[in-house]
Amino acid sequence: MFAREGYPFLLGVAVLAALTFAAALRLRSWPWWLAGYVLTLVALVAAWASRTPVGIPT
């Protein structure tokens, strides 16, 4: 489903987004929430960019 080369980027941004959300919960600060949402969008873009097209064997 995803290209193997994209896993480090995808996992890295997803972990960074999760840590940002954890900091937002702890600090109760809206800039941290905003950063978490932006990093979630970056993770979704990384997932979309590293997808393997249908019909192409891996």
C-alpha positions as CSV (number, residue, x, y, z in Angstrom):
1,M,0.0,0.0,0.0
2,F,2.9,2.4,0.8
3,A,6.3,2.5,-0.8
4,R,9.0,1.2,1.7
5,E,11.1,4.3,1.1
6,G,8.2,6.5,2.5
7,Y,7.9,4.7,5.9
8,P,10.6,6.7,7.7
9,F,9.1,10.0,6.7
10,L,5.5,8.9,7.4
11,L,6.4,7.5,10.8
12,G,8.6,10.4,11.8
13,V,6.0,13.0,11.1
14,A,3.2,10.9,12.7
15,V,5.3,10.5,15.9
16,L,6.1,14.2,15.9
17,A,2.4,15.0,15.6
18,A,1.6,12.7,18.4
19,L,4.2,14.3,20.7
20,T,2.9,17.7,19.8
21,F,-0.6,16.7,20.7
22,A,0.7,15.3,24.0
23,A,2.4,18.6,24.7
24,A,-0.8,20.5,23.8
25,L,-2.7,18.4,26.3
26,R,-0.1,19.0,29.0
27,L,0.4,22.7,28.4
28,R,-3.2,23.6,27.4
29,S,-2.0,26.0,24.8
30,W,-3.7,26.6,21.5
31,P,-0.5,27.1,19.4
32,W,0.5,23.6,20.3
33,W,-2.9,22.3,19.1
34,L,-2.5,24.2,15.9
35,A,1.0,22.8,15.4
36,G,-0.4,19.3,16.0
37,Y,-3.1,19.8,13.4
38,V,-0.6,21.1,10.9
39,L,1.7,18.2,11.5
40,T,-1.2,15.8,11.1
41,L,-1.9,17.3,7.7
42,V,1.8,17.0,6.8
43,A,1.6,13.3,7.8
44,L,-1.4,12.8,5.6
45,V,0.4,14.5,2.7
46,A,3.4,12.2,3.3
47,A,1.1,9.2,3.3
48,W,-0.4,10.3,0.0
49,A,3.0,11.0,-1.6
50,S,4.4,7.6,-0.6
51,R,1.5,5.5,-1.7
52,T,2.1,2.8,-4.3
53,P,0.0,3.2,-7.4
54,V,-2.4,0.4,-8.2
55,G,-1.2,-2.1,-10.7
56,I,2.5,-1.6,-10.1
57,P,4.1,-4.5,-8.2
58,T,6.3,-3.7,-5.2
